[in-house]
Amino acid sequence: MVSLTIVELAKRAEKIKLVISDNDGVFTDNGVYYSERGEEMKRYSIRDGMGVERLRNIGIDTAIMTGELSPSIKRRAEKLGITRLYLGVKEKLSLLETVMAETGLQKHELAYIGDDVNDIGIMNEIASAGLTGCPGDATVFVEPYIHYRAHADGGYGAFRDFAEWLIMLRNS
């Protein structure tokens, strides 16, 4: 875990303008239901949707960046009003410069929450100046790159927990 004082965490939280999240393992519980027609459903937590809304209410935008191309992700993003949706991204770090160019933001204005090895590159880059986190049940591989491990597991309020942590830091 990246060790910073509460004062430094609060300073960083004050500057955050965009939270980028992985989808599977953060917004979902990593499970997927398959039928003979292919992928059918993914489980999402309503609490995480409230986390998106609470961040939006204090001026923090949200984006989803995932290696998946699932139509369910697009539908969930639409429902939550998330307009920054990056699908089919296998190498997330390679898209970071594009996101910063599109938004006009710098690394110190970004936060990222992810759960597995495919998130490490972007987490490492953002952790140097912004804030990073993971769900409670994230793999041990992300541990060296995070500032916060949520109490909730992926798909069960992990994003909301991370959002509330950011809000708490901004209010401290």
Order of alpha helices (4+ residues) and beta strands (2+ residues): alpha-beta-beta-beta-alpha-beta-alpha-beta-alpha-beta-alpha-beta-beta-alpha
